[in-house]
Amino acid sequence: MKKLYKTLLLLLAVVLTITAFSACSEKEAQTKTDNGKINVVATIFPEYDFLRQIAGDHINLTMLLKPGAESHSYEPTPQDILNVQNADMFVYVGGDSDAWVSSILDSMDKSKMKIVTLMDCVNLVKEETVEGMEPEATEATATDETEMDEHVWTSPKNSILIVQKLCDELCTVDPDNAGSYKINTENYINKLKHLDNEFQDVVDHAARKEIVVGDRFPFRYFVDDYGLTYYAAFPGCSTDTEASAATVAFLIDKVKTDQIPVVFHIELSNEQMCDSICTATGAKKELLNAVHNVSKDDFDAGVTYLDLMEHNVEVLKEALN
């Protein structure tokens, strides 16, 4: 009921926003296209960074999620809704965290908007609860379906597929700049392939194939692609921040028994659980970037997906040896 109530409120807000600001929207759309560039809107950082690597200055690019914000609790503002309405191309993930998107798009004229969903670019896997993990608290209903893991960009192999799809769609929307998009995409995919080879090399020469994450676990595609096993506190899209004593005790015992040298946390986490596990075991705490988002300082400094993933190469090397 809470989810339905929230959805209805969002839908009402969408209708009121579009109705109240339609004149402003038309004026803003005219202003934005004065520079001759198409308007592209991305919901979160991975999409945003892929698009800027492909398109550079050829597009007006907007990221809806504010730097430093938590992606799973994002709710669109009236300005965000207008940005989507004025987009020539709109890119979003497509998972449970993006449930708000349908309400917005259903109220808009999408005939001239190219829509790309990351989860449609790759082969999906189900989100899972492994041994010791805190089960996600959900309201069971007769229509509940198994949730597919939405963190598709955490594997470089998937990112290659996503980047190619984004390039293809940009070329369709903006054929005048297709040549530039294709050259940039080829160069960028070569970098992603190099990143993929780096991760594979780390795993091939590792002493162990197991990682422990004292946090949510949005790395399912990553560990599947490189043949790693894992233990973590929560599934990737869990809204919980505090694990039970039993979950923490299990992870502490796992680190001790398997002599795990590094325990990971993800970006923008409070890190408390990871700290507790490291204090109890003597393991080192490290950040494993899931690249949901970046801090404002990193965003302003131009930090990229590749920058964050290169950090992951180094800390994974330490964790597996």
C-alpha positions as protocol buffer text, in pm:
chain_id: "A"
residue {
  index: 1
  type: MET
  ca { x: 0 y: 0 z: 0 }
}
residue {
  index: 2
  type: LYS
  ca { x: 282 y: 241 z: 81 }
}
residue {
  index: 3
  type: LYS
  ca { x: 440 y: 183 z: -260 }
}
residue {
  index: 4
  type: LEU
  ca { x: 105 y: 234 z: -436 }
}
residue {
  index: 5
  type: TYR
  ca { x: 37 y: 552 z: -238 }
}
residue {
  index: 6
  type: LYS
  ca { x: 382 y: 687 z: -324 }
}
residue {
  index: 7
  type: THR
  ca { x: 330 y: 605 z: -693 }
}
residue {
  index: 8
  type: LEU
  ca { x: -7 y: 783 z: -700 }
}
residue {
  index: 9
  type: LEU
  ca { x: 141 y: 1090 z: -535 }
}
residue {
  index: 10
  type: LEU
  ca { x: 424 y: 1093 z: -789 }
}
residue {
  index: 11
  type: LEU
  ca { x: 181 y: 1062 z: -1080 }
}
residue {
  index: 12
  type: LEU
  ca { x: -25 y: 1352 z: -944 }
}
residue {
  index: 13
  type: ALA
  ca { x: 291 y: 1559 z: -907 }
}
residue {
  index: 14
  type: VAL
  ca { x: 390 y: 1479 z: -1265 }
}
residue {
  index: 15
  type: VAL
  ca { x: 54 y: 1586 z: -1405 }
}
residue {
  index: 16
  type: LEU
  ca { x: 47 y: 1906 z: -1202 }
}
residue {
  index: 17
  type: THR
  ca { x: 407 y: 1990 z: -1292 }
}
residue {
  index: 18
  type: ILE
  ca { x: 364 y: 1939 z: -1664 }
}
residue {
  index: 19
  type: THR
  ca { x: 33 y: 2128 z: -1667 }
}
residue {
  index: 20
  type: ALA
  ca { x: 157 y: 2419 z: -1460 }
}
residue {
  index: 21
  type: PHE
  ca { x: 487 y: 2457 z: -1639 }
}
residue {
  index: 22
  type: SER
  ca { x: 399 y: 2366 z: -1996 }
}
residue {
  index: 23
  type: ALA
  ca { x: 453 y: 2722 z: -2117 }
}
residue {
  index: 24
  type: CYS
  ca { x: 783 y: 2744 z: -1931 }
}
residue {
  index: 25
  type: SER
  ca { x: 878 y: 2406 z: -2070 }
}
residue {
  index: 26
  type: GLU
  ca { x: 827 y: 2519 z: -2428 }
}
residue {
  index: 27
  type: LYS
  ca { x: 1029 y: 2832 z: -2364 }
}
residue {
  index: 28
  type: GLU
  ca { x: 1309 y: 2638 z: -2198 }
}
residue {
  index: 29
  type: ALA
  ca { x: 1315 y: 2377 z: -2474 }
}
residue {
  index: 30
  type: GLN
  ca { x: 1357 y: 2656 z: -2729 }
}
residue {
  index: 31
  type: THR
  ca { x: 1639 y: 2809 z: -2523 }
}
residue {
  index: 32
  type: LYS
  ca { x: 1820 y: 2476 z: -2485 }
}
residue {
  index: 33
  type: THR
  ca { x: 1814 y: 2398 z: -2856 }
}
residue {
  index: 34
  type: ASP
  ca { x: 1940 y: 2741 z: -2960 }
}
residue {
  index: 35
  type: ASN
  ca { x: 2295 y: 2602 z: -2964 }
}
residue {
  index: 36
  type: GLY
  ca { x: 2192 y: 2339 z: -3218 }
}
residue {
  index: 37
  type: LYS
  ca { x: 2274 y: 2045 z: -2990 }
}
residue {
  index: 38
  type: ILE
  ca { x: 2038 y: 1766 z: -2894 }
}
residue {
  index: 39
  type: ASN
  ca { x: 1924 y: 1736 z: -2532 }
}
residue {
  index: 40
  type: VAL
  ca { x: 2024 y: 1412 z: -2361 }
}
residue {
  index: 41
  type: VAL
  ca { x: 1916 y: 1325 z: -2006 }
}
residue {
  index: 42
  type: ALA
  ca { x: 2075 y: 1049 z: -1797 }
}
residue {
  index: 43
  type: THR
  ca { x: 1944 y: 941 z: -1459 }
}
residue {
  index: 44
  type: ILE
  ca { x: 2270 y: 836 z: -1289 }
}
residue {
  index: 45
  type: PHE
  ca { x: 2647 y: 872 z: -1320 }
}
residue {
  index: 46
  type: PRO
  ca { x: 2748 y: 564 z: -1528 }
}
residue {
  index: 47
  type: GLU
  ca { x: 2510 y: 663 z: -1809 }
}
residue {
  index: 48
  type: TYR
  ca { x: 2623 y: 1025 z: -1784 }
}
residue {
  index: 49
  type: ASP
  ca { x: 2990 y: 938 z: -1810 }
}
residue {
  index: 50
  type: PHE
  ca { x: 2941 y: 691 z: -2096 }
}
residue {
  index: 51
  type: LEU
  ca { x: 2750 y: 956 z: -2289 }
}
residue {
  index: 52
  type: ARG
  ca { x: 3010 y: 1226 z: -2238 }
}
residue {
  index: 53
  type: GLN
  ca { x: 3285 y: 989 z: -2350 }
}
residue {
  index: 54
  type: ILE
  ca { x: 3087 y: 913 z: -2666 }
}
residue {
  index: 55
  type: ALA
  ca { x: 2948 y: 1257 z: -2747 }
}
residue {
  index: 56
  type: GLY
  ca { x: 3179 y: 1511 z: -2587 }
}
residue {
  index: 57
  type: ASP
  ca { x: 3055 y: 1864 z: -2651 }
}
residue {
  index: 58
  type: HIS
  ca { x: 2814 y: 1763 z: -2928 }
}
residue {
  index: 59
  type: ILE
  ca { x: 2518 y: 1727 z: -2687 }
}
residue {
  index: 60
  type: ASN
  ca { x: 2351 y: 1912 z: -2400 }
}
residue {
  index: 61
  type: LEU
  ca { x: 2393 y: 1647 z: -2129 }
}
residue {
  index: 62
  type: THR
  ca { x: 2206 y: 1646 z: -1797 }
}
residue {
  index: 63
  type: MET
  ca { x: 2238 y: 1405 z: -1504 }
}
residue {
  index: 64
  type: LEU
  ca { x: 1928 y: 1395 z: -1285 }
}
residue {
  index: 65
  type: LEU
  ca { x: 2089 y: 1241 z: -975 }
}
residue {
  index: 66
  type: LYS
  ca { x: 2278 y: 1510 z: -786 }
}
residue {
  index: 67
  type: PRO
  ca { x: 2644 y: 1431 z: -711 }
}
residue {
  index: 68
  type: GLY
  ca { x: 2676 y: 1280 z: -365 }
}
residue {
  index: 69
  type: ALA
  ca { x: 2312 y: 1165 z: -353 }
}
residue {
  index: 70
  type: GLU
  ca { x: 2193 y: 810 z: -292 }
}
residue {
  index: 71
  type: SER
  ca { x: 2064 y: 664 z: -618 }
}
residue {
  index: 72
  type: HIS
  ca { x: 1815 y: 416 z: -469 }
}
residue {
  index: 73
  type: SER
  ca { x: 1618 y: 685 z: -285 }
}
residue {
  index: 74
  type: TYR
  ca { x: 1612 y: 938 z: -569 }
}
residue {
  index: 75
  type: GLU
  ca { x: 1282 y: 1114 z: -642 }
}
residue {
  index: 76
  type: PRO
  ca { x: 1246 y: 1354 z: -937 }
}
residue {
  index: 77
  type: THR
  ca { x: 1200 y: 1726 z: -881 }
}
residue {
  index: 78
  type: PRO
  ca { x: 970 y: 1938 z: -1100 }
}
residue {
  index: 79
  type: GLN
  ca { x: 1278 y: 2059 z: -1290 }
}
residue {
  index: 80
  type: ASP
  ca { x: 1389 y: 1699 z: -1343 }
}
residue {
  index: 81
  type: ILE
  ca { x: 1050 y: 1620 z: -1495 }
}
residue {
  index: 82
  type: LEU
  ca { x: 1080 y: 1916 z: -1730 }
}
residue {
  index: 83
  type: ASN
  ca { x: 1430 y: 1807 z: -1831 }
}
residue {
  index: 84
  type: VAL
  ca { x: 1296 y: 1463 z: -1924 }
}
residue {
  index: 85
  type: GLN
  ca { x: 1006 y: 1617 z: -2112 }
}
residue {
  index: 86
  type: ASN
  ca { x: 1245 y: 1831 z: -2318 }
}
residue {
  index: 87
  type: ALA
  ca { x: 1489 y: 1546 z: -2393 }
}
residue {
  index: 88
  type: ASP
  ca { x: 1564 y: 1420 z: -2741 }
}
residue {
  index: 89
  type: MET
  ca { x: 1715 y: 1113 z: -2577 }
}
residue {
  index: 90
  type: PHE
  ca { x: 1647 y: 981 z: -2226 }
}
residue {
  index: 91
  type: VAL
  ca { x: 1865 y: 712 z: -2066 }
}
residue {
  index: 92
  type: TYR
  ca { x: 1778 y: 523 z: -1748 }
}
residue {
  index: 93
  type: VAL
  ca { x: 1863 y: 191 z: -1585 }
}
residue {
  index: 94
  type: GLY
  ca { x: 1520 y: 27 z: -1584 }
}
residue {
  index: 95
  type: GLY
  ca { x: 1525 y: -154 z: -1249 }
}
residue {
  index: 96
  type: ASP
  ca { x: 1312 y: -129 z: -939 }
}
residue {
  index: 97
  type: SER
  ca { x: 1490 y: 192 z: -839 }
}
residue {
  index: 98
  type: ASP
  ca { x: 1353 y: 352 z: -1156 }
}
residue {
  index: 99
  type: ALA
  ca { x: 988 y: 274 z: -1083 }
}
residue {
  index: 100
  type: TRP
  ca { x: 916 y: 648 z: -1098 }
}
residue {
  index: 101
  type: VAL
  ca { x: 1010 y: 662 z: -1468 }
}
residue {
  index: 102
  type: SER
  ca { x: 697 y: 490 z: -1597 }
}
residue {
  index: 103
  type: SER
  ca { x: 470 y: 741 z: -1426 }
}
residue {
  index: 104
  type: ILE
  ca { x: 655 y: 1029 z: -1587 }
}
residue {
  index: 105
  type: LEU
  ca { x: 685 y: 884 z: -1936 }
}
residue {
  index: 106
  type: ASP
  ca { x: 320 y: 773 z: -1943 }
}
residue {
  index: 107
  type: SER
  ca { x: 215 y: 1137 z: -1906 }
}
residue {
  index: 108
  type: MET
  ca { x: 437 y: 1266 z: -2188 }
}
residue {
  index: 109
  type: ASP
  ca { x: 444 y: 1268 z: -2566 }
}
residue {
  index: 110
  type: LYS
  ca { x: 732 y: 1026 z: -2637 }
}
residue {
  index: 111
  type: SER
  ca { x: 696 y: 1022 z: -3014 }
}
residue {
  index: 112
  type: LYS
  ca { x: 1004 y: 1238 z: -3067 }
}
residue {
  index: 113
  type: MET
  ca { x: 1208 y: 1103 z: -2775 }
}
residue {
  index: 114
  type: LYS
  ca { x: 1459 y: 819 z: -2803 }
}
residue {
  index: 115
  type: ILE
  ca { x: 1448 y: 612 z: -2482 }
}
residue {
  index: 116
  type: VAL
  ca { x: 1733 y: 377 z: -2385 }
}
residue {
  index: 117
  type: THR
  ca { x: 1715 y: 136 z: -2091 }
}
residue {
  index: 118
  type: LEU
  ca { x: 2046 y: -10 z: -1973 }
}
residue {
  index: 119
  type: MET
  ca { x: 1887 y: -336 z: -1863 }
}
residue {
  index: 120
  type: ASP
  ca { x: 1774 y: -393 z: -2222 }
}
residue {
  index: 121
  type: CYS
  ca { x: 2137 y: -382 z: -2342 }
}
residue {
  index: 122
  type: VAL
  ca { x: 2266 y: -692 z: -2162 }
}
residue {
  index: 123
  type: ASN
  ca { x: 2174 y: -1042 z: -2047 }
}
residue {
  index: 124
  type: LEU
  ca { x: 2019 y: -1004 z: -1702 }
}
residue {
  index: 125
  type: VAL
  ca { x: 2070 y: -1208 z: -1386 }
}
residue {
  index: 126
  type: LYS
  ca { x: 1848 y: -1229 z: -1081 }
}
residue {
  index: 127
  type: GLU
  ca { x: 1934 y: -1046 z: -764 }
}
residue {
  index: 128
  type: GLU
  ca { x: 2020 y: -1312 z: -507 }
}
residue {
  index: 129
  type: THR
  ca { x: 2054 y: -1363 z: -134 }
}
residue {
  index: 130
  type: VAL
  ca { x: 2366 y: -1565 z: -52 }
}
residue {
  index: 131
  type: GLU
  ca { x: 2461 y: -1741 z: 269 }
}
residue {
  index: 132
  type: GLY
  ca { x: 2479 y: -1506 z: 567 }
}
residue {
  index: 133
  type: MET
  ca { x: 2321 y: -1212 z: 384 }
}
residue {
  index: 134
  type: GLU
  ca { x: 2048 y: -1010 z: 550 }
}
residue {
  index: 135
  type: PRO
  ca { x: 1723 y: -1088 z: 364 }
}
residue {
  index: 136
  type: GLU
  ca { x: 1557 y: -784 z: 213 }
}
residue {
  index: 137
  type: ALA
  ca { x: 1239 y: -682 z: 392 }
}
residue {
  index: 138
  type: THR
  ca { x: 962 y: -659 z: 133 }
}
residue {
  index: 139
  type: GLU
  ca { x: 585 y: -661 z: 133 }
}
residue {
  index: 140
  type: ALA
  ca { x: 490 y: -988 z: -36 }
}
residue {
  index: 141
  type: THR
  ca { x: 202 y: -972 z: -284 }
}
residue {
  index: 142
  type: ALA
  ca { x: 40 y: -1215 z: -524 }
}
residue {
  index: 143
  type: THR
  ca { x: 206 y: -1036 z: -816 }
}
residue {
  index: 144
  type: ASP
  ca { x: 561 y: -1032 z: -678 }
}
residue {
  index: 145
  type: GLU
  ca { x: 821 y: -1135 z: -934 }
}
residue {
  index: 146
  type: THR
  ca { x: 1187 y: -1219 z: -890 }
}
residue {
  index: 147
  type: GLU
  ca { x: 1382 y: -895 z: -909 }
}
residue {
  index: 148
  type: MET
  ca { x: 1648 y: -875 z: -1177 }
}
residue {
  index: 149
  type: ASP
  ca { x: 1976 y: -720 z: -1072 }
}
residue {
  index: 150
  type: GLU
  ca { x: 1989 y: -369 z: -1214 }
}
residue {
  index: 151
  type: HIS
  ca { x: 2359 y: -291 z: -1158 }
}
residue {
  index: 152
  type: VAL
  ca { x: 2453 y: -392 z: -1511 }
}
residue {
  index: 153
  type: TRP
  ca { x: 2736 y: -137 z: -1552 }
}
residue {
  index: 154
  type: THR
  ca { x: 2955 y: -285 z: -1276 }
}
residue {
  index: 155
  type: SER
  ca { x: 3103 y: -531 z: -1527 }
}
residue {
  index: 156
  type: PRO
  ca { x: 3324 y: -381 z: -1800 }
}
residue {
  index: 157
  type: LYS
  ca { x: 3200 y: -653 z: -2034 }
}
residue {
  index: 158
  type: ASN
  ca { x: 2847 y: -519 z: -1996 }
}
residue {
  index: 159
  type: SER
  ca { x: 2966 y: -160 z: -2020 }
}
residue {
  index: 160
  type: ILE
  ca { x: 3106 y: -234 z: -2367 }
}
residue {
  index: 161
  type: LEU
  ca { x: 2761 y: -349 z: -2480 }
}
residue {
  index: 162
  type: ILE
  ca { x: 2593 y: -48 z: -2320 }
}
residue {
  index: 163
  type: VAL
  ca { x: 2832 y: 203 z: -2475 }
}
residue {
  index: 164
  type: GLN
  ca { x: 2783 y: 55 z: -2821 }
}
residue {
  index: 165
  type: LYS
  ca { x: 2404 y: 75 z: -2781 }
}
residue {
  index: 166
  type: LEU
  ca { x: 2424 y: 437 z: -2666 }
}
residue {
  index: 167
  type: CYS
  ca { x: 2640 y: 521 z: -2967 }
}
residue {
  index: 168
  type: ASP
  ca { x: 2397 y: 352 z: -3206 }
}
residue {
  index: 169
  type: GLU
  ca { x: 2103 y: 546 z: -3065 }
}
residue {
  index: 170
  type: LEU
  ca { x: 2289 y: 877 z: -3063 }
}
residue {
  index: 171
  type: CYS
  ca { x: 2374 y: 825 z: -3429 }
}
residue {
  index: 172
  type: THR
  ca { x: 2005 y: 776 z: -3500 }
}
residue {
  index: 173
  type: VAL
  ca { x: 1900 y: 1090 z: -3312 }
}
residue {
  index: 174
  type: ASP
  ca { x: 2187 y: 1307 z: -3434 }
}
residue {
  index: 175
  type: PRO
  ca { x: 2317 y: 1170 z: -3767 }
}
residue {
  index: 176
  type: ASP
  ca { x: 2512 y: 1490 z: -3838 }
}
residue {
  index: 177
  type: ASN
  ca { x: 2760 y: 1396 z: -3566 }
}
residue {
  index: 178
  type: ALA
  ca { x: 2750 y: 1018 z: -3617 }
}
residue {
  index: 179
  type: GLY
  ca { x: 3109 y: 1005 z: -3745 }
}
residue {
  index: 180
  type: SER
  ca { x: 3243 y: 1165 z: -3430 }
}
residue {
  index: 181
  type: TYR
  ca { x: 3030 y: 940 z: -3207 }
}
residue {
  index: 182
  type: LYS
  ca { x: 3158 y: 627 z: -3380 }
}
residue {
  index: 183
  type: ILE
  ca { x: 3525 y: 728 z: -3353 }
}
residue {
  index: 184
  type: ASN
  ca { x: 3488 y: 821 z: -2985 }
}
residue {
  index: 185
  type: THR
  ca { x: 3303 y: 497 z: -2914 }
}
residue {
  index: 186
  type: GLU
  ca { x: 3569 y: 283 z: -3080 }
}
residue {
  index: 187
  type: ASN
  ca { x: 3841 y: 454 z: -2875 }
}
residue {
  index: 188
  type: TYR
  ca { x: 3644 y: 425 z: -2553 }
}
residue {
  index: 189
  type: ILE
  ca { x: 3553 y: 60 z: -2604 }
}
residue {
  index: 190
  type: ASN
  ca { x: 3923 y: -16 z: -2652 }
}
residue {
  index: 191
  type: LYS
  ca { x: 3983 y: 137 z: -2309 }
}
residue {
  index: 192
  type: LEU
  ca { x: 3701 y: -72 z: -2161 }
}
residue {
  index: 193
  type: LYS
  ca { x: 3851 y: -385 z: -2318 }
}
residue {
  index: 194
  type: HIS
  ca { x: 4185 y: -298 z: -2158 }
}
residue {
  index: 195
  type: LEU
  ca { x: 4007 y: -258 z: -1823 }
}
residue {
  index: 196
  type: ASP
  ca { x: 3841 y: -596 z: -1871 }
}
residue {
  index: 197
  type: ASN
  ca { x: 4181 y: -753 z: -1941 }
}
residue {
  index: 198
  type: GLU
  ca { x: 4325 y: -593 z: -1626 }
}
residue {
  index: 199
  type: PHE
  ca { x: 4052 y: -745 z: -1408 }
}
residue {
  index: 200
  type: GLN
  ca { x: 4092 y: -1084 z: -1574 }
}
residue {
  index: 201
  type: ASP
  ca { x: 4467 y: -1074 z: -1519 }
}
residue {
  index: 202
  type: VAL
  ca { x: 4419 y: -997 z: -1148 }
}
residue {
  index: 203
  type: VAL
  ca { x: 4181 y: -1291 z: -1109 }
}
residue {
  index: 204
  type: ASP
  ca { x: 4397 y: -1528 z: -1315 }
}
residue {
  index: 205
  type: HIS
  ca { x: 4695 y: -1465 z: -1086 }
}
residue {
  index: 206
  type: ALA
  ca { x: 4502 y: -1447 z: -757 }
}
residue {
  index: 207
  type: ALA
  ca { x: 4563 y: -1666 z: -456 }
}
residue {
  index: 208
  type: ARG
  ca { x: 4190 y: -1671 z: -376 }
}
residue {
  index: 209
  type: LYS
  ca { x: 3864 y: -1613 z: -565 }
}
residue {
  index: 210
  type: GLU
  ca { x: 3650 y: -1479 z: -281 }
}
residue {
  index: 211
  type: ILE
  ca { x: 3559 y: -1128 z: -165 }
}
residue {
  index: 212
  type: VAL
  ca { x: 3370 y: -997 z: 139 }
}
residue {
  index: 213
  type: VAL
  ca { x: 3165 y: -676 z: 126 }
}
residue {
  index: 214
  type: GLY
  ca { x: 3043 y: -533 z: 455 }
}
residue {
  index: 215
  type: ASP
  ca { x: 2774 y: -336 z: 274 }
}
residue {
  index: 216
  type: ARG
  ca { x: 2515 y: -372 z: -3 }
}
residue {
  index: 217
  type: PHE
  ca { x: 2631 y: -590 z: -292 }
}
residue {
  index: 218
  type: PRO
  ca { x: 2576 y: -436 z: -638 }
}
residue {
  index: 219
  type: PHE
  ca { x: 2854 y: -642 z: -803 }
}
residue {
  index: 220
  type: ARG
  ca { x: 2667 y: -953 z: -919 }
}
residue {
  index: 221
  type: TYR
  ca { x: 2751 y: -903 z: -1288 }
}
residue {
  index: 222
  type: PHE
  ca { x: 3112 y: -830 z: -1198 }
}
residue {
  index: 223
  type: VAL
  ca { x: 3171 y: -1143 z: -990 }
}
residue {
  index: 224
  type: ASP
  ca { x: 2986 y: -1362 z: -1242 }
}
residue {
  index: 225
  type: ASP
  ca { x: 3203 y: -1238 z: -1529 }
}
residue {
  index: 226
  type: TYR
  ca { x: 3530 y: -1299 z: -1345 }
}
residue {
  index: 227
  type: GLY
  ca { x: 3441 y: -1619 z: -1162 }
}
residue {
  index: 228
  type: LEU
  ca { x: 3447 y: -1483 z: -807 }
}
residue {
  index: 229
  type: THR
  ca { x: 3244 y: -1590 z: -505 }
}
residue {
  index: 230
  type: TYR
  ca { x: 3124 y: -1337 z: -252 }
}
residue {
  index: 231
  type: TYR
  ca { x: 2969 y: -1275 z: 88 }
}
residue {
  index: 232
  type: ALA
  ca { x: 2798 y: -950 z: 177 }
}
residue {
  index: 233
  type: ALA
  ca { x: 2559 y: -789 z: 422 }
}
residue {
  index: 234
  type: PHE
  ca { x: 2273 y: -693 z: 189 }
}
residue {
  index: 235
  type: PRO
  ca { x: 2153 y: -743 z: -169 }
}
residue {
  index: 236
  type: GLY
  ca { x: 2239 y: -466 z: -413 }
}
residue {
  index: 237
  type: CYS
  ca { x: 1915 y: -268 z: -394 }
}
residue {
  index: 238
  type: SER
  ca { x: 1844 y: -314 z: -25 }
}
residue {
  index: 239
  type: THR
  ca { x: 1725 y: -4 z: 159 }
}
residue {
  index: 240
  type: ASP
  ca { x: 1857 y: -140 z: 490 }
}
residue {
  index: 241
  type: THR
  ca { x: 2163 y: 19 z: 647 }
}
residue {
  index: 242
  type: GLU
  ca { x: 2198 y: -184 z: 967 }
}
residue {
  index: 243
  type: ALA
  ca { x: 2248 y: -559 z: 959 }
}
residue {
  index: 244
  type: SER
  ca { x: 2145 y: -798 z: 1233 }
}
residue {
  index: 245
  type: ALA
  ca { x: 2399 y: -926 z: 1483 }
}
residue {
  index: 246
  type: ALA
  ca { x: 2379 y: -1265 z: 1312 }
}
residue {
  index: 247
  type: THR
  ca { x: 2477 y: -1120 z: 973 }
}
residue {
  index: 248
  type: VAL
  ca { x: 2770 y: -926 z: 1116 }
}
residue {
  index: 249
  type: ALA
  ca { x: 2885 y: -1232 z: 1314 }
}
residue {
  index: 250
  type: PHE
  ca { x: 2868 y: -1449 z: 1002 }
}
residue {
  index: 251
  type: LEU
  ca { x: 3084 y: -1206 z: 803 }
}
residue {
  index: 252
  type: ILE
  ca { x: 3335 y: -1173 z: 1087 }
}
residue {
  index: 253
  type: ASP
  ca { x: 3362 y: -1551 z: 1108 }
}
residue {
  index: 254
  type: LYS
  ca { x: 3397 y: -1578 z: 730 }
}
residue {
  index: 255
  type: VAL
  ca { x: 3682 y: -1324 z: 723 }
}
residue {
  index: 256
  type: LYS
  ca { x: 3862 y: -1503 z: 1006 }
}
residue {
  index: 257
  type: THR
  ca { x: 3810 y: -1856 z: 875 }
}
residue {
  index: 258
  type: ASP
  ca { x: 3906 y: -1780 z: 516 }
}
residue {
  index: 259
  type: GLN
  ca { x: 4179 y: -1532 z: 617 }
}
residue {
  index: 260
  type: ILE
  ca { x: 4035 y: -1256 z: 401 }
}
residue {
  index: 261
  type: PRO
  ca { x: 4281 y: -963 z: 402 }
}
residue {
  index: 262
  type: VAL
  ca { x: 4044 y: -689 z: 279 }
}
residue {
  index: 263
  type: VAL
  ca { x: 3680 y: -609 z: 353 }
}
residue {
  index: 264
  type: PHE
  ca { x: 3505 y: -378 z: 110 }
}
residue {
  index: 265
  type: HIS
  ca { x: 3245 y: -105 z: 139 }
}
residue {
  index: 266
  type: ILE
  ca { x: 3082 y: 82 z: -148 }
}
residue {
  index: 267
  type: GLU
  ca { x: 3081 y: 453 z: -228 }
}
residue {
  index: 268
  type: LEU
  ca { x: 2876 y: 701 z: -23 }
}
residue {
  index: 269
  type: SER
  ca { x: 2827 y: 439 z: 251 }
}
residue {
  index: 270
  type: ASN
  ca { x: 2838 y: 516 z: 623 }
}
residue {
  index: 271
  type: GLU
  ca { x: 3103 y: 238 z: 643 }
}
residue {
  index: 272
  type: GLN
  ca { x: 3003 y: 145 z: 999 }
}
residue {
  index: 273
  type: MET
  ca { x: 2947 y: -224 z: 933 }
}
residue {
  index: 274
  type: CYS
  ca { x: 3270 y: -253 z: 739 }
}
residue {
  index: 275
  type: ASP
  ca { x: 3451 y: -80 z: 1027 }
}
residue {
  index: 276
  type: SER
  ca { x: 3303 y: -328 z: 1276 }
}
residue {
  index: 277
  type: ILE
  ca { x: 3413 y: -629 z: 1072 }
}
residue {
  index: 278
  type: CYS
  ca { x: 3763 y: -490 z: 1022 }
}
residue {
  index: 279
  type: THR
  ca { x: 3801 y: -404 z: 1391 }
}
residue {
  index: 280
  type: ALA
  ca { x: 3700 y: -758 z: 1489 }
}
residue {
  index: 281
  type: THR
  ca { x: 3923 y: -932 z: 1234 }
}
residue {
  index: 282
  type: GLY
  ca { x: 4218 y: -706 z: 1164 }
}
residue {
  index: 283
  type: ALA
  ca { x: 4128 y: -695 z: 795 }
}
residue {
  index: 284
  type: LYS
  ca { x: 4194 y: -381 z: 596 }
}
residue {
  index: 285
  type: LYS
  ca { x: 3903 y: -162 z: 487 }
}
residue {
  index: 286
  type: GLU
  ca { x: 3886 y: -59 z: 121 }
}
residue {
  index: 287
  type: LEU
  ca { x: 3642 y: 109 z: -114 }
}
residue {
  index: 288
  type: LEU
  ca { x: 3508 y: -99 z: -404 }
}
residue {
  index: 289
  type: ASN
  ca { x: 3337 y: 144 z: -639 }
}
residue {
  index: 290
  type: ALA
  ca { x: 2996 y: 38 z: -768 }
}
residue {
  index: 291
  type: VAL
  ca { x: 2987 y: 370 z: -958 }
}
residue {
  index: 292
  type: HIS
  ca { x: 2625 y: 452 z: -870 }
}
residue {
  index: 293
  type: ASN
  ca { x: 2734 y: 810 z: -816 }
}
residue {
  index: 294
  type: VAL
  ca { x: 3031 y: 1026 z: -722 }
}
residue {
  index: 295
  type: SER
  ca { x: 3086 y: 1299 z: -466 }
}
residue {
  index: 296
  type: LYS
  ca { x: 3043 y: 1660 z: -570 }
}
residue {
  index: 297
  type: ASP
  ca { x: 3419 y: 1715 z: -545 }
}
residue {
  index: 298
  type: ASP
  ca { x: 3487 y: 1417 z: -774 }
}
residue {
  index: 299
  type: PHE
  ca { x: 3215 y: 1526 z: -1014 }
}
residue {
  index: 300
  type: ASP
  ca { x: 3356 y: 1879 z: -1035 }
}
residue {
  index: 301
  type: ALA
  ca { x: 3705 y: 1733 z: -1085 }
}
residue {
  index: 302
  type: GLY
  ca { x: 3584 y: 1530 z: -1385 }
}
residue {
  index: 303
  type: VAL
  ca { x: 3638 y: 1185 z: -1233 }
}
residue {
  index: 304
  type: THR
  ca { x: 3530 y: 912 z: -1476 }
}
residue {
  index: 305
  type: TYR
  ca { x: 3399 y: 555 z: -1474 }
}
residue {
  index: 306
  type: LEU
  ca { x: 3743 y: 438 z: -1585 }
}
residue {
  index: 307
  type: ASP
  ca { x: 3913 y: 627 z: -1300 }
}
residue {
  index: 308
  type: LEU
  ca { x: 3689 y: 457 z: -1044 }
}
residue {
  index: 309
  type: MET
  ca { x: 3726 y: 115 z: -1199 }
}
residue {
  index: 310
  type: GLU
  ca { x: 4105 y: 143 z: -1216 }
}
residue {
  index: 311
  type: HIS
  ca { x: 4093 y: 195 z: -840 }
}
residue {
  index: 312
  type: ASN
  ca { x: 3892 y: -128 z: -821 }
}
residue {
  index: 313
  type: VAL
  ca { x: 4165 y: -312 z: -1012 }
}
residue {
  index: 314
  type: GLU
  ca { x: 4421 y: -218 z: -749 }
}
residue {
  index: 315
  type: VAL
  ca { x: 4212 y: -296 z: -441 }
}
residue {
  index: 316
  type: LEU
  ca { x: 4089 y: -624 z: -591 }
}
residue {
  index: 317
  type: LYS
  ca { x: 4450 y: -727 z: -646 }
}
residue {
  index: 318
  type: GLU
  ca { x: 4516 y: -666 z: -277 }
}
residue {
  index: 319
  type: ALA
  ca { x: 4200 y: -847 z: -166 }
}
residue {
  index: 320
  type: LEU
  ca { x: 4265 y: -1162 z: -370 }
}
residue {
  index: 321
  type: ASN
  ca { x: 4628 y: -1209 z: -265 }
}
